[in-house]
Amino acid sequence: MKPHKHAELIKAWADGQAEVEYRYPKDDGSWSLWKDLTQCVFHDWYEYRIKPEITQFNTQLHPVKELTDEEIESIWAEMSEQCDEEFIDMKQFARAILKKASER
């Protein structure tokens, strides 16, 4: 008999060895956000993973610097000019903000 598709995760979760998260396909074809698994329900069409460990951001190695509203608006305007589409990828915007802050 073939083991369940998610057998390893089911066992790890049931034995208390791992916190498991799941996400499911939405009607529009995208995926939901990851959520904590609280019940032993494993669907074939869901995706599961061991919950990633949260790491602390070391502010001594990477000092946090604040940007002014004007600096943030300037970065937004610069990215808007470079972008042909009606929206800007928020990850790109966040990276640009962090890069600018690290240069200060």
N, CA, C and O atoms as a GROMACS GRO file, in nm:
protein
  416
    1MET      N    1   0.084  -0.118   0.000
    1MET     CA    2   0.000   0.000   0.000
    1MET      C    3   0.088   0.125   0.000
    1MET      O    4   0.186   0.133   0.074
    2LYS      N    5   0.052   0.220  -0.084
    2LYS     CA    6   0.129   0.345  -0.096
    2LYS      C    7   0.100   0.437   0.022
    2LYS      O    8  -0.017   0.455   0.058
    3PRO      N    9   0.205   0.496   0.086
    3PRO     CA   10   0.180   0.586   0.198
    3PRO      C   11   0.109   0.714   0.154
    3PRO      O   12   0.117   0.753   0.038
    4HIS      N   13   0.040   0.776   0.247
    4HIS     CA   14  -0.029   0.902   0.221
    4HIS      C   15   0.070   1.006   0.169
    4HIS      O   16   0.186   1.008   0.210
    5LYS      N   17   0.023   1.090   0.080
    5LYS     CA   18   0.105   1.194   0.019
    5LYS      C   19   0.180   1.278   0.124
    5LYS      O   20   0.295   1.317   0.102
    6HIS      N   21   0.117   1.306   0.236
    6HIS     CA   22   0.175   1.391   0.339
    6HIS      C   23   0.214   1.311   0.465
    6HIS      O   24   0.217   1.366   0.575
    7ALA      N   25   0.243   1.182   0.448
    7ALA     CA   26   0.267   1.092   0.562
    7ALA      C   27   0.375   1.143   0.658
    7ALA      O   28   0.357   1.137   0.779
    8GLU      N   29   0.486   1.191   0.605
    8GLU     CA   30   0.596   1.236   0.692
    8GLU      C   31   0.554   1.356   0.777
    8GLU      O   32   0.586   1.362   0.895
    9LEU      N   33   0.484   1.452   0.716
    9LEU     CA   34   0.438   1.569   0.790
    9LEU      C   35   0.331   1.531   0.893
    9LEU      O   36   0.328   1.583   1.004
   10ILE      N   37   0.243   1.440   0.854
   10ILE     CA   38   0.138   1.395   0.947
   10ILE      C   39   0.202   1.333   1.071
   10ILE      O   40   0.162   1.363   1.183
   11LYS      N   41   0.301   1.247   1.048
   11LYS     CA   42   0.368   1.181   1.161
   11LYS      C   43   0.441   1.283   1.248
   11LYS      O   44   0.431   1.279   1.371
   12ALA      N   45   0.515   1.374   1.186
   12ALA     CA   46   0.589   1.476   1.263
   12ALA      C   47   0.494   1.561   1.345
   12ALA      O   48   0.522   1.592   1.461
   13TRP      N   49   0.380   1.600   1.287
   13TRP     CA   50   0.282   1.682   1.357
   13TRP      C   51   0.218   1.602   1.472
   13TRP      O   52   0.206   1.652   1.584
   14ALA      N   53   0.178   1.477   1.443
   14ALA     CA   54   0.112   1.394   1.544
   14ALA      C   55   0.205   1.362   1.661
   14ALA      O   56   0.160   1.353   1.775
   15ASP      N   57   0.333   1.345   1.632
   15ASP     CA   58   0.430   1.315   1.738
   15ASP      C   59   0.475   1.440   1.812
   15ASP      O   60   0.554   1.431   1.906
   16GLY      N   61   0.426   1.556   1.770
   16GLY     CA   62   0.464   1.681   1.835
   16GLY      C   63   0.605   1.725   1.803
   16GLY      O   64   0.663   1.807   1.874
   17GLN      N   65   0.662   1.671   1.696
   17GLN     CA   66   0.799   1.705   1.658
   17GLN      C   67   0.809   1.828   1.570
   17GLN      O   68   0.918   1.883   1.552
   18ALA      N   69   0.697   1.871   1.515
   18ALA     CA   70   0.702   1.985   1.424
   18ALA      C   71   0.569   2.059   1.426
   18ALA      O   72   0.462   2.000   1.440
   19GLU      N   73   0.579   2.191   1.410
   19GLU     CA   74   0.460   2.272   1.386
   19GLU      C   75   0.441   2.275   1.234
   19GLU      O   76   0.536   2.300   1.160
   20VAL      N   77   0.320   2.249   1.190
   20VAL     CA   78   0.292   2.240   1.047
   20VAL      C   79   0.200   2.354   1.005
   20VAL      O   80   0.110   2.393   1.079
   21GLU      N   81   0.225   2.406   0.886
   21GLU     CA   82   0.140   2.508   0.827
   21GLU      C   83   0.080   2.454   0.698
   21GLU      O   84   0.135   2.362   0.636
   22TYR      N   85  -0.032   2.512   0.659
   22TYR     CA   86  -0.095   2.470   0.534
   22TYR      C   87  -0.140   2.593   0.457
   22TYR      O   88  -0.155   2.702   0.512
   23ARG      N   89  -0.160   2.572   0.328
   23ARG     CA   90  -0.225   2.673   0.244
   23ARG      C   91  -0.307   2.598   0.141
   23ARG      O   92  -0.282   2.481   0.112
   24TYR      N   93  -0.406   2.666   0.086
   24TYR     CA   94  -0.498   2.600  -0.005
   24TYR      C   95  -0.516   2.684  -0.131
   24TYR      O   96  -0.495   2.806  -0.128
   25PRO      N   97  -0.554   2.619  -0.242
   25PRO     CA   98  -0.575   2.695  -0.365
   25PRO      C   99  -0.706   2.774  -0.357
   25PRO      O  100  -0.809   2.723  -0.314
   26LYS      N  101  -0.699   2.900  -0.400
   26LYS     CA  102  -0.819   2.984  -0.401
   26LYS      C  103  -0.886   2.974  -0.538
   26LYS      O  104  -0.826   2.926  -0.634
   27ASP      N  105  -1.008   3.020  -0.546
   27ASP     CA  106  -1.085   3.011  -0.671
   27ASP      C  107  -1.018   3.084  -0.788
   27ASP      O  108  -1.036   3.045  -0.903
   28ASP      N  109  -0.941   3.189  -0.758
   28ASP     CA  110  -0.879   3.266  -0.866
   28ASP      C  111  -0.747   3.205  -0.914
   28ASP      O  112  -0.679   3.262  -0.999
   29GLY      N  113  -0.710   3.088  -0.860
   29GLY     CA  114  -0.588   3.019  -0.901
   29GLY      C  115  -0.467   3.051  -0.815
   29GLY      O  116  -0.364   2.986  -0.829
   30SER      N  117  -0.477   3.150  -0.728
   30SER     CA  118  -0.367   3.182  -0.638
   30SER      C  119  -0.377   3.095  -0.513
   30SER      O  120  -0.470   3.016  -0.499
   31TRP      N  121  -0.281   3.110  -0.424
   31TRP     CA  122  -0.279   3.033  -0.300
   31TRP      C  123  -0.311   3.123  -0.182
   31TRP      O  124  -0.281   3.242  -0.184
   32SER      N  125  -0.373   3.066  -0.080
   32SER     CA  126  -0.399   3.140   0.044
   32SER      C  127  -0.266   3.165   0.115
   32SER      O  128  -0.162   3.113   0.075
   33LEU      N  129  -0.271   3.246   0.220
   33LEU     CA  130  -0.153   3.264   0.304
   33LEU      C  131  -0.132   3.137   0.387
   33LEU      O  132  -0.226   3.060   0.407
   34TRP      N  133  -0.011   3.116   0.435
   34TRP     CA  134   0.016   3.000   0.520
   34TRP      C  135  -0.053   3.019   0.654
   34TRP      O  136  -0.051   3.128   0.712
   35LYS      N  137  -0.116   2.912   0.705
   35LYS     CA  138  -0.186   2.914   0.833
   35LYS      C  139  -0.139   2.798   0.918
   35LYS      O  140  -0.098   2.694   0.866
   36ASP      N  141  -0.145   2.816   1.051
   36ASP     CA  142  -0.106   2.708   1.142
   36ASP      C  143  -0.207   2.594   1.136
   36ASP      O  144  -0.328   2.618   1.137
   37LEU      N  145  -0.157   2.472   1.129
   37LEU     CA  146  -0.243   2.354   1.131
   37LEU      C  147  -0.282   2.326   1.276
   37LEU      O  148  -0.196   2.306   1.360
   38THR      N  149  -0.411   2.324   1.304
   38THR     CA  150  -0.458   2.301   1.441
   38THR      C  151  -0.536   2.170   1.454
   38THR      O  152  -0.558   2.122   1.566
   39GLN      N  153  -0.578   2.113   1.342
   39GLN     CA  154  -0.651   1.986   1.343
   39GLN      C  155  -0.581   1.888   1.250
   39GLN      O  156  -0.515   1.928   1.154
   40CYS      N  157  -0.596   1.762   1.278
   40CYS     CA  158  -0.534   1.659   1.193
   40CYS      C  159  -0.619   1.634   1.069
   40CYS      O  160  -0.685   1.531   1.055
   41VAL      N  161  -0.614   1.733   0.979
   41VAL     CA  162  -0.687   1.723   0.853
   41VAL      C  163  -0.586   1.752   0.742
   41VAL      O  164  -0.534   1.863   0.732
   42PHE      N  165  -0.558   1.652   0.659
   42PHE     CA  166  -0.461   1.667   0.551
   42PHE      C  167  -0.530   1.634   0.419
   42PHE      O  168  -0.566   1.518   0.394
   43HIS      N  169  -0.548   1.734   0.336
   43HIS     CA  170  -0.610   1.716   0.205
   43HIS      C  171  -0.502   1.701   0.098
   43HIS      O  172  -0.395   1.761   0.108
   44ASP      N  173  -0.530   1.621  -0.002
   44ASP     CA  174  -0.434   1.602  -0.111
   44ASP      C  175  -0.410   1.731  -0.189
   44ASP      O  176  -0.300   1.752  -0.241
   45TRP      N  177  -0.509   1.818  -0.198
   45TRP     CA  178  -0.497   1.938  -0.280
   45TRP      C  179  -0.443   2.059  -0.203
   45TRP      O  180  -0.424   2.166  -0.261
   46TYR      N  181  -0.418   2.043  -0.075
   46TYR     CA  182  -0.355   2.149   0.006
   46TYR      C  183  -0.204   2.131   0.000
   46TYR      O  184  -0.154   2.022  -0.031
   47GLU      N  185  -0.130   2.237   0.030
   47GLU     CA  186   0.014   2.227   0.048
   47GLU      C  187   0.044   2.241   0.196
   47GLU      O  188  -0.020   2.318   0.267
   48TYR      N  189   0.143   2.166   0.242
   48TYR     CA  190   0.182   2.167   0.383
   48TYR      C  191   0.332   2.186   0.392
   48TYR      O  192   0.406   2.150   0.301
   49ARG      N  193   0.377   2.243   0.503
   49ARG     CA  194   0.519   2.258   0.528
   49ARG      C  195   0.543   2.266   0.678
   49ARG      O  196   0.453   2.298   0.756
   50ILE      N  197   0.665   2.236   0.717
   50ILE     CA  198   0.704   2.258   0.856
   50ILE      C  199   0.720   2.408   0.873
   50ILE      O  200   0.783   2.475   0.791
   51LYS      N  201   0.661   2.461   0.980
   51LYS     CA  202   0.663   2.605   1.002
   51LYS      C  203   0.808   2.653   1.014
   51LYS      O  204   0.885   2.601   1.095
   52PRO      N  205   0.846   2.753   0.934
   52PRO     CA  206   0.983   2.803   0.942
   52PRO      C  207   1.010   2.869   1.077
   52PRO      O  208   0.921   2.929   1.138
   53GLU      N  209   1.134   2.857   1.122
   53GLU     CA  210   1.172   2.922   1.246
   53GLU      C  211   1.181   3.072   1.224
   53GLU      O  212   1.228   3.118   1.120
   54ILE      N  213   1.136   3.148   1.322
   54ILE     CA  214   1.145   3.292   1.315
   54ILE      C  215   1.282   3.331   1.368
   54ILE      O  216   1.322   3.293   1.478
   55THR      N  217   1.353   3.408   1.288
   55THR     CA  218   1.485   3.454   1.331
   55THR      C  219   1.477   3.602   1.366
   55THR      O  220   1.402   3.678   1.304
   56GLN      N  221   1.552   3.640   1.462
   56GLN     CA  222   1.556   3.780   1.504
   56GLN      C  223   1.645   3.857   1.408
   56GLN      O  224   1.748   3.807   1.363
   57PHE      N  225   1.606   3.978   1.377
   57PHE     CA  226   1.687   4.068   1.296
   57PHE      C  227   1.789   4.133   1.388
   57PHE      O  228   1.752   4.202   1.482
   58ASN      N  229   1.915   4.110   1.361
   58ASN     CA  230   2.021   4.163   1.447
   58ASN      C  231   2.046   4.309   1.412
   58ASN      O  232   2.111   4.339   1.312
   59THR      N  233   1.995   4.399   1.495
   59THR     CA  234   2.008   4.542   1.467
   59THR      C  235   2.149   4.593   1.491
   59THR      O  236   2.182   4.704   1.449
   60GLN      N  237   2.233   4.513   1.558
   60GLN     CA  238   2.373   4.555   1.574
   60GLN      C  239   2.451   4.529   1.446
   60GLN      O  240   2.538   4.608   1.408
   61LEU      N  241   2.420   4.418   1.378
   61LEU     CA  242   2.485   4.390   1.250
   61LEU      C  243   2.424   4.472   1.138
   61LEU      O  244   2.493   4.514   1.045
   62HIS      N  245   2.294   4.493   1.146
   62HIS     CA  246   2.220   4.567   1.044
   62HIS      C  247   2.142   4.679   1.112
   62HIS      O  248   2.022   4.663   1.138
   63PRO      N  249   2.206   4.791   1.142
   63PRO     CA  250   2.134   4.897   1.212
   63PRO      C  251   2.012   4.944   1.134
   63PRO      O  252   2.017   4.960   1.012
   64VAL      N  253   1.904   4.964   1.205
   64VAL     CA  254   1.781   5.011   1.142
   64VAL      C  255   1.788   5.163   1.134
   64VAL      O  256   1.808   5.231   1.235
   65LYS      N  257   1.770   5.214   1.015
   65LYS     CA  258   1.775   5.358   0.994
   65LYS      C  259   1.640   5.402   0.940
   65LYS      O  260   1.584   5.338   0.851
   66GLU      N  261   1.590   5.507   0.993
   66GLU     CA  262   1.460   5.557   0.947
   66GLU      C  263   1.479   5.647   0.827
   66GLU      O  264   1.575   5.724   0.819
   67LEU      N  265   1.384   5.637   0.734
   67LEU     CA  266   1.381   5.727   0.620
   67LEU      C  267   1.271   5.829   0.644
   67LEU      O  268   1.171   5.801   0.710
   68THR      N  269   1.290   5.946   0.589
   68THR     CA  270   1.185   6.047   0.599
   68THR      C  271   1.075   6.013   0.499
   68THR      O  272   1.096   5.937   0.406
   69ASP      N  273   0.958   6.071   0.520
   69ASP     CA  274   0.848   6.052   0.425
   69ASP      C  275   0.890   6.098   0.286
   69ASP      O  276   0.853   6.036   0.186
   70GLU      N  277   0.965   6.206   0.279
   70GLU     CA  278   1.010   6.258   0.150
   70GLU      C  279   1.100   6.159   0.077
   70GLU      O  280   1.090   6.142  -0.044
   71GLU      N  281   1.190   6.091   0.153
   71GLU     CA  282   1.277   5.992   0.091
   71GLU      C  283   1.197   5.873   0.039
   71GLU      O  284   1.224   5.821  -0.069
   72ILE      N  285   1.099   5.830   0.115
   72ILE     CA  286   1.014   5.718   0.072
   72ILE      C  287   0.935   5.757  -0.052
   72ILE      O  288   0.926   5.679  -0.147
   73GLU      N  289   0.877   5.876  -0.052
   73GLU     CA  290   0.801   5.923  -0.168
   73GLU      C  291   0.891   5.937  -0.291
   73GLU      O  292   0.847   5.912  -0.403
   74SER      N  293   1.015   5.977  -0.270
   74SER     CA  294   1.111   5.990  -0.380
   74SER      C  295   1.140   5.853  -0.442
   74SER      O  296   1.144   5.839  -0.564
   75ILE      N  297   1.160   5.753  -0.357
   75ILE     CA  298   1.185   5.617  -0.408
   75ILE      C  299   1.063   5.567  -0.484
   75ILE      O  300   1.076   5.507  -0.591
   76TRP      N  301   0.944   5.591  -0.430
   76TRP     CA  302   0.820   5.549  -0.496
   76TRP      C  303   0.807   5.615  -0.634
   76TRP      O  304   0.774   5.549  -0.732
   77ALA      N  305   0.834   5.746  -0.640
   77ALA     CA  306   0.824   5.819  -0.767
   77ALA      C  307   0.925   5.766  -0.868
   77ALA      O  308   0.892   5.748  -0.985
   78GLU      N  309   1.047   5.740  -0.822
   78GLU     CA  310   1.150   5.688  -0.911
   78GLU      C  311   1.111   5.551  -0.966
   78GLU      O  312   1.130   5.524  -1.085
   79MET      N  313   1.057   5.466  -0.882
   79MET     CA  314   1.016   5.333  -0.927
   79MET      C  315   0.897   5.343  -1.020
   79MET      O  316   0.887   5.267  -1.117
   80SER      N  317   0.805   5.435  -0.993
   80SER     CA  318   0.687   5.452  -1.078
   80SER      C  319   0.726   5.492  -1.219
   80SER      O  320   0.667   5.447  -1.316
   81GLU      N  321   0.827   5.578  -1.229
   81GLU     CA  322   0.874   5.623  -1.361
   81GLU      C  323   0.937   5.509  -1.439
   81GLU      O  324   0.925   5.504  -1.561
   82GLN      N  325   1.003   5.417  -1.370
   82GLN     CA  326   1.072   5.307  -1.435
   82GLN      C  327   0.980   5.191  -1.469
   82GLN      O  328   1.016   5.103  -1.547
   83CYS      N  329   0.861   5.190  -1.412
   83CYS     CA  330   0.770   5.077  -1.426
   83CYS      C  331   0.666   5.106  -1.534
   83CYS      O  332   0.597   5.208  -1.528
   84ASP      N  333   0.655   5.017  -1.633
   84ASP     CA  334   0.558   5.034  -1.741
   84ASP      C  335   0.418   4.990  -1.699
   84ASP      O  336   0.320   5.028  -1.762
   85GLU      N  337   0.410   4.911  -1.594
   85GLU     CA  338   0.282   4.856  -1.553
   85GLU      C  339   0.210   4.951  -1.458
   85GLU      O  340   0.268   5.049  -1.411
   86GLU      N  341   0.084   4.923  -1.431
   86GLU     CA  342   0.003   5.010  -1.347
   86GLU      C  343   0.033   4.992  -1.199
   86GLU      O  344  -0.012   5.072  -1.117
   87PHE      N  345   0.107   4.890  -1.164
   87PHE     CA  346   0.138   4.866  -1.023
   87PHE      C  347   0.287   4.839  -1.009
   87PHE      O  348   0.354   4.804  -1.106
   88ILE      N  349   0.335   4.854  -0.888
   88ILE     CA  350   0.475   4.827  -0.858
   88ILE      C  351   0.481   4.706  -0.766
   88ILE      O  352   0.403   4.696  -0.671
   89ASP      N  353   0.571   4.616  -0.794
   89ASP     CA  354   0.591   4.499  -0.710
   89ASP      C  355   0.634   4.548  -0.572
   89ASP      O  356   0.738   4.613  -0.558
   90MET      N  357   0.556   4.517  -0.470
   90MET     CA  358   0.583   4.567  -0.335
   90MET      C  359   0.713   4.511  -0.278
   90MET      O  360   0.778   4.576  -0.196
   91LYS      N  361   0.752   4.391  -0.321
   91LYS     CA  362   0.880   4.337  -0.275
   91LYS      C  363   0.995   4.421  -0.328
   91LYS      O  364   1.090   4.450  -0.256
   92GLN      N  365   0.985   4.461  -0.456
   92GLN     CA  366   1.088   4.547  -0.513
   92GLN      C  367   1.094   4.680  -0.438
   92GLN      O  368   1.201   4.732  -0.409
   93PHE      N  369   0.977   4.734  -0.408
   93PHE     CA  370   0.970   4.861  -0.337
   93PHE      C  371   1.033   4.848  -0.199
   93PHE      O  372   1.110   4.935  -0.158
   94ALA      N  373   1.001   4.741  -0.128
   94ALA     CA  374   1.057   4.719   0.005
   94ALA      C  375   1.209   4.705  -0.002
   94ALA      O  376   1.280   4.759   0.083
   95ARG      N  377   1.259   4.632  -0.102
   95ARG     CA  378   1.404   4.617  -0.118
   95ARG      C  379   1.470   4.752  -0.144
   95ARG      O  380   1.577   4.781  -0.089
   96ALA      N  381   1.406   4.836  -0.227
   96ALA     CA  382   1.462   4.968  -0.256
   96ALA      C  383   1.466   5.054  -0.130
   96ALA      O  384   1.563   5.127  -0.107
   97ILE      N  385   1.362   5.045  -0.048
   97ILE     CA  386   1.357   5.120   0.077
   97ILE      C  387   1.471   5.076   0.169
   97ILE      O  388   1.542   5.159   0.225
   98LEU      N  389   1.488   4.943   0.185
   98LEU     CA  390   1.593   4.891   0.272
   98LEU      C  391   1.732   4.928   0.220
   98LEU      O  392   1.821   4.960   0.298
   99LYS      N  393   1.750   4.922   0.088
   99LYS     CA  394   1.879   4.959   0.030
   99LYS      C  395   1.911   5.105   0.059
   99LYS      O  396   2.022   5.138   0.099
  100LYS      N  397   1.813   5.191   0.038
  100LYS     CA  398   1.833   5.334   0.063
  100LYS      C  399   1.866   5.357   0.211
  100LYS      O  400   1.955   5.436   0.242
  101ALA      N  401   1.795   5.290   0.301
  101ALA     CA  402   1.820   5.306   0.444
  101ALA      C  403   1.959   5.259   0.483
  101ALA      O  404   2.024   5.319   0.568
  102SER      N  405   2.006   5.151   0.419
  102SER     CA  406   2.138   5.098   0.454
  102SER      C  407   2.250   5.187   0.401
  102SER      O  408   2.363   5.179   0.450
  103GLU      N  409   2.221   5.271   0.303
  103GLU     CA  410   2.322   5.361   0.247
  103GLU      C  411   2.339   5.487   0.331
  103GLU      O  412   2.435   5.562   0.312
  104ARG      N  413   2.248   5.512   0.424
  104ARG     CA  414   2.254   5.633   0.505
  104ARG      C  415   2.359   5.625   0.610
  104ARG      O  416   2.376   5.719   0.687
   0.00000   0.00000   0.00000
